[in-house]
Amino acid sequence: MIIIDGKKISSDMKQELKHSVETCRQKYNAVPGLAVIIVGEDPASQVYVRNKAKSCKETGMNSEVIELAAETSQEELLSKIEVLNADPDVHGILVQQPLPRHIDEYAVTMAISPLKDVDGFHPENVGQMVLGNLDKCFISCTPYGILELLSRYNIETKGKHCVVIGRSNIVGKPMANLMLQKLKETNCTVTVCHSATQNMPELTRQADILIAAIGRANLITKEMVKPGAVIIDVGMNRIEDASRKSGYRLVGDVDYEHVSKTASAITPVPGGVGPMTIAMLLKNTLQSFMQAQGAAQSL
C-alpha cells in the first residue's frame, strides 16, 4: 500500500518553483507577486494567510498581505481589488474566505481579473476548464493539486472509474470535470455522489479512484471501498480528542485506519492533499507572471 505524501510533493514543488522564480529574476528582472486580502480576524483564515505568505518567501516570490477590518464595506473591498487588478507587479489576487456576511462572495469573485484569478474561481476560468482548454485558464488549486499527486505517483487513470463524493464549487464540481478530461492524469469515467445520493456505498464500491470531499469525518468506511482502490481524502475535520493538548485532532472524510488496509494507495490527513493547495496556488501565480511577460512556456 502506497501512502501518497502530499507534504513531500509540495516541498519538491516549492524547490522547483524557487528555481523558476530565480530564472524569472535573471531573465526579466522581476518575480511573480501574490496579493492576499483578508477581511476580519477569523483565526483559521489568519493561519492560512500566514502560510501562503511564508510559502511565497520560501520560493522567492513577492507577497503582499492586505488586512482589512471586519466592518469594511463591499465597495471598499471591490475598490481595493480594482487597484490590484491594475498593478503590474501583482500577478495573483486571492481574497481569503470566508468573508463577513455583508459582503457578496460572488461579486468579489467577479471583481478579480480572470488573468489574476489564481484561485481559479472566476466563471471565465471555470468555463475554460470545463471546455478542456486547460492552457487558457487557472485551475482551482485543490483539484489541481490532486492531479499533480496522481501524476507524480504514476497512478493509472485512463478508463478507470472515478467516484467523486461532494459537489462544491471549490473541489467537487471542478474535480469531476477534470477527471473527465482527456488528459494523461485523468480520462476517467466519472460518478458524482453527494448528500442526496441514494445507495452511496453501492457506487463507492465501484470506484477504482475514490475522491472524498464532502466534509464529514470518517464517512468512508472499509466496507464502502473496493479492494485495491486509490483513495484521495480531501476532508479536514476536527473531532474531539481528550488525549491532545488542543482537545481535538484532525481527520479526513475517510476512516484512514481501516481503509488503508484495503486500498492500493491513500492520502493521509493531515499531510496529503492539504499541502498541495498552496503549492498549486504558487504555480498558478508563476503561470500568470509568465503570461504577463508574453511567455507561455514553462521555465
N, C-alpha and C positions, 0 to 999 in steps of 0.2 A: 504494500500500500504506500502510495506517494503522498507526502504532506506538501501541499503547494504553498511555498513560503513567499508570501507577498512582501514581507519585510525585507528579505534578501533581494528580490527582484526590484523593488523600489529603490534600494540602496545602489544596486548596479546601474539603474536608470539615471539616478542622480549623478553618478560619476560620468556617465556618457553625456548627460546634459551639460555638466561642468566643462567638459572638453569642447562641446559645441559652442557654448557661450564664450569661451576664451577665443575660439576661432572667429566668432562674430566680432569680438572686441578688436582683434587684429585686422580683420578684413574690412569692417565698416566703421571702426572707431566708435562703436555703440553696442549696447547689450539690450536684451529683452527687458521690458518693465511691466510689472503687475501691480495694479492698484486694487486694494480690497477695502470696501466700505462696510463698517459695522454700525448699526443703529441700535442704541441701547446697550445694556450691560448683561446680556444673557451669558452666564458662566461658561456653558458648553461652547457657545459661539466664540467667546474670547479665547478659549483654548485652541479651537480650530484656526482662528486668525493668526495666533502666535505661531502655530506650527507651519502655516503657509509662509509667513514672513521668514521664519528660520530656514525653511527649505529653499527659498529664493536666495538667501545669503549663502547657503552651502553650495549652490550651483553658480554663484556669481551674477545672478540676475538682480536688477533693481526692484525694490519692493517699497510700496507706499501704503501705509495703513491709515485710513481716514476714519476717525471715531466721531460719531455724531450722537447727540443726546436722544433719548427715547422719545422726547416730545418734538423732535424735528418733523417739520411738515413734509408732506409728499412733494410739494412744489420745490422745497429746498433740496430734497434728495435728487429729484429729477434735474434740477439746475446743476448740481454737483456732477452728475453723470454726464451732462451735456459738455461741461468743461473738460472732463476726462476724455470724452469721445474726440475732442478737437486737439488733444495734447499728443504731439508726435512721439514723445518719449514713453507714452503709455501704450502697451500693445495688448494688454489683457485687463478687463474690468470685471470684478466679481463683487456682488452685493450679498453679504452673508445672510443666510436665512436662519431662523425665522425673523420676520420684520414685525414691528408693532402693528396692532390691529387696524390702526387708522391709515395704514399705507397699503395700497393695492399692489400686490406682488406682480400681477400681470402687467400693470402699467410700467413697473420698474424693469421687468424683463424686456418689454418692447422699447424702452428708452435706450438700452445699451446697444451700441452699434453692432450689427452681426459680425463685423470684421474684428471686433474686440471681445466678442461673447465667448470667452474661453471656457465657460461652464457648459456651453452647448445647449442652452435653453431657449434661445430665440427661435421663433417659428421658421425663420428662413434657414437656420442651421438644421433644425429638426426635419424640415421638408426635404432638404438636400440629402440628409441621411436616409430617409425613407425611400427616396428615389434611387439610392445606391451611389450617389455622387460624393463619396467619402473624401475625395481630394478637394472638394469645394466647400467643406464645412468643418466646424468643430464638433467633435463627438462628445456627448455627455461623459464626464470624467470617470464615473464608477463603471458603467458598461464598457467604456474604452479600456479601463484597467483590467477588466475580466478578459477581454480579447487578448490583451498583452500576456496575461498569465497562461491562457490556453496555448498561445503561440510559443512562448518560451519553454513551456513544458512539453511541447510537441504532442499535444493531445489531439488525436484524430477526431475531426468533426464532420467531415463530408458525409452526407447521407444519414447521419446519426439523428436520433430522436431527442430533441432538447425540450425539456419542460421548464418553463419559467413560472415561478409562483410569485405573484404580485403584478400590479398594473399601474404603478405610479409613473408620473411623467419623468421622474428623475432616473429611475432604474428599470422597472418592469417593462414599460412600453418600448423605450429605446433598445433594451436588451433583446426583446423578442424580435424587433425589426432587424437588428444587427445579425442575429443568429440565422435569419432568413437569407441574408445577402450571399451572393455567390463570391465568397472570399475564401482564401486559404484557411483562415481561422474559424470560418463559420460554415455556410452551405448546409444547414440542418433542416430537418422537418421540425416545426415548432408548435408546441401546445402551450397556451397560457392558462394558468389557474389563478383564482382569486377568491375573495371571501364568499362569493355566491356560487362557487363551483360545487356541483354535486359529485359524490364518489371520488373525491380528490385522490385517495390512496390508490385507486384503480388506475388513475392516469400517471401518478408519480412512479408507480412500479414499472411503467413502460419506458421510463427515461434512461437513455444512455448518458445524458448530461442533465443534471438537475441543478437549476439555479434558484435559490430560495431568497426572496426579497420581499417578505410580507410583514416583518416586524413583530413576530410572535415567538417568544422564547421556546426553543426546543420543540417547535411544531412538528418537524420532520423526524419521525422515529425510524428505527431499523426496519420495521415491518412495511414501511412505505417506500423502501428503496430496493431497486433491483441489484442483486449481487454484481459487483464489478462496475457499477456506475461511477461517473465522475461527479463530485458534489462541490458546488460553488455556493458558499454561505455568505450572503450579503448582510445578514441580520446583525444588529448590535443592540442587545437588550440588557438592561440591568435587572438582576434578581438578587434578593436578599441573601446575605451570607454572613452569619454572625462570627465566623472564624476570621473574616477580613477586617482590617483596621477601618476601612471605609464603610463597612457594613453591607457591602454588595460586591458582586462580581459580574463581569461581562460575559454573556453567552450569545450565541447566534440563533438563527431560526432552526438550526439542525441540532439534534441530540448527538453531539460530536463523539462522546464516549462510546456509544453503541453503533452509530452509523459508520464510524471509521473502521470498524471491524469487518464490514462487508463491502465498503467502497474500494475502487481501484486507486482513486486519488481524491483528496479532500482539502479544502481550505480551513485553517483553524480560525477561531475568533477569541481574542484579537490576533492580529499578525497575518491575516490572509488578504482579503480584498481591501480592507481599510487603508493600509499604507499606499496602495496603488492610486487612490483617488488624487492625492496631491501630486504624485509623480506625473500623472497624465495631465493635470492642470498646468504644470510647468512645461510639459511637452507641447500642449496647445499654445501656450504663450510664446514659445520659441517658434512655432509654426506661424503665428500671427506676425512676429518680428520679421521672419523671412519673407512673408508675403508683402509686408510694408517696404522691404528692400527691393521688391520685384524679383525675388529669387525663390522660386517654389521648391527647388531641390533641397534635399536634406544635407546637413553638414557632415 
